[in-house]
C-alpha cells in the first residue's frame, strides 16, 4: 500500500479535487490518502479563533458566514446528484454551526484546536463522498482515532501503529482510504494538531506505521530544486537525494517539504517521493537512504535571522560562560541554527524573535553583547566528507562577499553561512554558477 498526501493547493477548488480523485483512481492499487485543508481555510480558522480570543464574536461570525457560503458553493459545483449535494451541504452547515458555538464566553486554546481541525475534516469528507458518488470503493477514516501524541507532544508511534492497524482491519476491503493530515489527539484525549505543515508529518507517521511501500507527497512544484527558483533562474529538480540531505534542505528553507516529515520515514527506511500535482507524469524527487558520494545537491536559504555576539567578562570561567549562555537560550526556547566559539567569545545565529531584548539583558551578567539583524543563513547541502574537498568550491564561489559566520563539520551534509540578507540573492546566484 502507498501513502499519498495532497496539500491545500492540490485540493483548493472543486476542479482540483476532481483532478486528485482522477489521480487516485488511476493508481489502480490500494492507497491511504492524507489531505490538508483547502487552501486558505486554515488561515481563516486562525483568524476566527483570534476574534474569539478577543471577544469579537460578531467579527468571527462574519468570517464564518463567508467561509460557509464559499463551501456551500463548492458543494454545489463538486457533486452532481441532489442526494450528495444535500448530504454534503447539510454536513457543512453542521460544521460551521459547530464553529459558531464557541463564541459564547471564555475561549481557550483547546477550543481553538477544535476549530482548526475543521478544515481537514471538511476537505476529507468532500473527497471521500465525491469518490463514493462516482462509485469508487472509498472509505473515510477519522485521524482522531489513530494519530496520537504523548505527554511531551511527540507522536506516540506504538499507539499510532496499533490503532491504525485496528481501524484498517475494521474497514478492510476498500480500495482508497481517505484521512486527515495535521490533526491528532494529545495525551489528554483532546483534539490537537501537529503544527503547521503537519500533514507531511501525518503522511510519514502513517507510512511508518503501516508500513507503506512508498510515501508520496504531492505538491505544486516538480520536486526539490537545486536552488531557490524565486531568486535564481534555471534551477532544476533533484531526482534523487538522501533522507539526511533532504532534512537539511527542509530545515534551512526549502519549502516543499516539512522538516519533521523525513524522520519517521527515515527510521522505517520507507522512500518518500515528491510529485507534481499539475503534471503527474513528471519524475519528481525520490528521497532514500543512500547518499550519492562526492555530490553537491542543492542550496537553500533561510531569512529573518539574527547573529548575536557575546564576549565573556574576565571573571567568568570559560566552561561556565558557555554553559550559562546556552542555558539562557534554552530558557527563552530559542533554537540555535549556528554557533561559533572561542575561549572568551561566542557568535550565535538564530531566528529573530520578540525576546531579543530580554535575551540581551539576561546575557549581560556574563558578557558584552552585540546584535546584527537582517541576516540570512545560506546552506549548501551534499556530501562534504573531508576526503572529497568539496568545501573549497563553496568558499571560492562566495569570495568577495561578507560572511559573518561559517558552520562546517557539525554535519557531513552541509556548509552553512550567515550573510547579510541584502547579499543573499547574489550569493545564491554565484553558488549556482560555480556548483551546478
N, C-alpha and C positions, 0 to 999 in steps of 0.2 A: 504494500500500500504506500502511496505517496501522500505527502502533505503539500497542499497548495495554498499559499497565503496571498491575499489581494488587499492592497491598501485603499485608502479613502478615495483617491483619484480614480482607481480602477473600477470602483462601484459608485461613482459620483453622480450618475444620472440613470434613468431607465434604459437608455441605449447602451450605456457601459455595462449595466447589469446583464442585459441580453447578450452582449459580447462575451462576458465572462462565463455565462451559462453555456454558450456555444463551445467555449474552450473546454469546459468541464466535460461536456458530452463527447467531444472529440477525443478526449484522453483514453476512453474505452478501457478503463481499469479502475479498480476501487480507489476512492480518494477521500481524504479528510481535508476539508476546505476551511481555512481560517479567514474571517473577514474583519476588516476595520469598519468604523462608522463611515457613512457617506461623507465626502469632503465638505468641510465647513460645519458639520454638525457638532463635533466636539467643542470647537471654539464657541459656538452659540450656547452650548450647555454650560461651558465655563462662565460665560457672560451672565447667563441666567442665575447661576449659583452666586456670582458676585453681587448681583442685585439683592438676592435673598439675604446674604450676609449683612448687607447694609440696610435691610428693612424696606427695600424699594420693591414691594410686591407688584405694584401696577406696572413698573417698567419690565419686571421679569415676565409678567403675564403677556405683555405686548410682544416680547420676543417669542414666547411660546406659541402665541396665536399665529405669528408669521411663519414659524417653523412648521406648525401643524398644517397650515394652508399649503406650504411647499410640498410636504409629504403626501397630502391627500391628492395633489395634482400628480405626483409621481405614481401613486397607486392607480389612478385612472389611466395613465399612459402605459404603465407596465403590464397590467392584467387585461385580458381581452374578453373574459366572461363575467357576467353580472355576479355570479356566485363568489368569485375570488375578489372582485372589486369591492363588494360589500363586506366580505370577511376581513380583508386587509384594512379597509377604511375604518371599520369598527375597532380593529386592533390598534391602529394608530391613534384614534381618538382616546382609547383607554390609556395608552402610554402617556399622552400629553396631559390628560386629566390627572394621572399619577404625578407627573412633574409639577403640576399646579398645586397639588395637595400639600407641598412643602412650604407654601407661602403664609402659613399661619403660626406666628410665634417664633420662638428661638430656632435658629438654623445652625446645625453642627456639621463637622467635616464628614462624618459617616453618612449624613444625608446627601451631601454633595456627591459623594462617590456613587450613591444610588442613582442620582440624576445623570452623572457622566456615563454610567453603564447603558443608558437607554439608546445611545447612538448605535452601538454594536447589536443590541437586541433588535432594533428596527431593521438594520441592513440585512442581518441573517434571516430574519423572518420573511422579509421580502424575497430574498434569493431562494430560500427553500420552497416557498409557495409558488414562485414563478416556475421552478423546476417541476413541482407537482402538477401545476396546471397544464404543463406541457408533457405530462405522462412519463416523467423521469423518476426512477426509483430513488428518491432523495429522503434523507432523514435529518431533521433539525435536532442538534444536541445542545443542551444548556451547559455552557462552560462553568457555570457556578456549581455544577455537580461534581466537577473533577479537577479544576485548577485551583490549588490551594497554596497559600503561603504560611510559613511558620511564625513563631513569635518574634523572629528577627526580620520579618518581612521578606524572607528569601523563599523561593519556590520549594515546596515540600515534595521532592521527587518521589519518595516511596508512596505517599498518598496519591499523588497525581497518577502514578503508574497503576496502582491498584484500582482507583476509582474509574479511570478511563477504561481499563480492561472490563470492568463490571458493566459500565454503560454501553460499551461496544457490543458486549455479549447480549445485553438486553435488547439491542436493536440490530442484531446481526441480520445480514441479508440485503442491506441497502447497497446501492452502487456508489452513491455520493452522500457523504456526511458533511453537514454544514455546522460550524460552531463559531463562537465569538472570540476574537482576539482581545487583548488588553485587560479584560475583566477577570476577577477571581474572587475567592473568599479568603479572608485572613484567618488567623488563629482563633479569633473570637466568633467566627461564623458570619461576620459582616461582609456585605458586598464591598469589594475593594478593587484596586487596579494595579497593573504592573508598570504604571507611569507612562508618559507619552512615548510613543514608539514601541509600546509593549506588545503590539500584535505580532511583530517579528519574533519577539521573545516567546509568545504563546506557541507559535509555529514550531520553534526549535524545541521547546519543552515537550510538546506533544509528539514531535518526531522522535525524540529520545525515548519517550515513554512507551511508544507502540511496540517495538521500534519500527520506523519507516525505512523504506528503501532509499528515499531521497526527500529532501525538503526544498520546495520551490518557493521563492519569494518573487512575486510578480509586481513590477513597478512601472513607472512612466519613463524609464530610461533603459537603454540596452545593455546594462551591466555596470560594473565598476570601471571607471575610466582612469587612464594613467595620469591625469591631471584634472584640474577644475575647469570644465567647459565654459563656465561663466567668465573666466579670466584668461584662458589660453585657447587659441584656435587650433583646430585639427587634432584634438585629443582622440584617443581610440580606446575601445573597450578591452579590458584584460580578459583573456579567455580562460585562464586557469591561475589560481592563486591559493596559497595555503591558509588554513584557519588562522594561524598566528599573524600572518601579514594582513589578512582581511580585518582582523580585530584591531590592529594598529591603525589602519586607514579609517575605520569607522570611528574610533575614538578621537582621531586627530582631524576630523572634519568631513570625511566622505559621507554624504548624507543618505546614500542609497540603502545603507544597512545600519540597523541599530546595534551599537557595540555589544550589548548583552546577548544578542541573538546567536553569536558564534559559539558561546561557551557550552551549552548543553549538547549541541551537535558535535562539537569537537570531542567532548568527553565520550560520547557514544560512537564516534567515528562515522557519522552519517553525513554524506555530502550535501552541501547547500548549493542550489543552482539559482542564480538571479536571472529572471526572464523579463522580457519587454512586452507589456500588455498590448501595445499598439501594433507590434509585429511579432506574433507568436513564433514565427519560424526563425527569428534571429537567435544566434547561438547563445548570447548572454555570457555570464561568468560562472564558472564552476569553482567552488571552494572545497578543497580536500585537505588531507593530512600532509601530503608530500610537499616539500619545499624545492623549488627549482634553483639549484645551486648556482651562485655567481650572477644572478639576475636582479637588476633593479626593476621593481614592478610599477611603482606609482608615486605620485607626490600629492599631498593633501595639505590643507591649511586650516587653522582654527583662529578665529578673531576674538575680540573682546578679552584680551589677556592683559595681565599686569605683571611687571617684574619688580620685585621688592628686594632691595639690597640692605643687609644689616651687618654692621661692623661691631664686633664684640667689644664691650668695655674691658679694660685691662684686668679688673678684679674678678672676672668671670672665667672659671676654668674651661678649657676648650671642649671637654666632653660634656660638661653641664650646659654650655652655650648651645650646642646642637640639640641636646635633649629637650631643653626648655623651649627653644624655638619651635620644634616640631609639636610639642605639647600644646602650644598656643594655637597653632594652625588646626590641630585636632579639636580644640575647644570650640573654635568657630566653624567646624565642619567644612573646612576648605580642603579640596583635593589639590595636591601639588602635581603639576604637569612636568616640570623640570626643576632640577636643583644642582647648583654648582657650589662646592665647598672649598674653603681653605681653613687653616688653623684658627684664624681670627675673623673670618667673614663668610657670609652666605649670600647667594643670589637665588631667589626662588620665583618661579614663574607659575601663575595660576590664573583661573578665570576671574575677571573683575567681578566684585560683588559689593553689596551695601555695607559690609562690615569692615571695609578697608581702614577707616579712621580708628575704629575700635581696635583693630589688629595692630596698627602702628603704636597706639598708646600702650597696649599690653607688652609690646616688644621693647619699648623704651627702657625698661628696667634692666635689659640685658645688652643693649647696644644702640648705636645710632642708625636710623633707617633713612633710606631714600627710595622714592617710588617713581617708576616710569609707567605711564598709562599709554593707551592707544598702541598696544603691541599685538602681534600675531605670532603663532607658532607654525612654522613650515616643517613638515615631516616628510622625509624621503624613506620609502618602505621597500625592502627587498632583502637579499642575502648579504649581510655585512660581516660575515665571519672574517676574522683577521687575515687569513691567508690569501683572500682574493683581492684585497686592497681597493675595493670599490669606493671607499670613503674619499679617496683622492679626487675622483671625478666630481663628487658633490661639492667639495671645498673649492675646487677650481672654477666651477660654474658660478659661484656666488662671489668671486673675487671682485673687490671694489665696492661691495655693499656692506653696511654696518650690521654686524651680527652681535647681538647683546649677550647671547648665551648659546652654547652648543652642548647637546647631550648625545654622547656616543659611548657605547659599551654597556649601558644598562640593559639593552635588549640587542640581540644579534640581528633584529629585523628592521631597525630604523635608526636614522640620524635625525635629530630634531634641532631646530634653530629658532631662537626668539629674535624677531625682527620688528622694526617699525611697520605699522600697518600700511603706511603710505608707500612703503617699498615692497610690499608683499607681491603685488601683481608682477612687477618687473622681475622679482626673484623667481616666481613660478614660471615665467616665460623663459628665463635663462636656463633653469633646470631642465625644462622640456627640450630646449635646443641641444643641450650638452648630453643629456642622458638617453633621449629617445630618438 
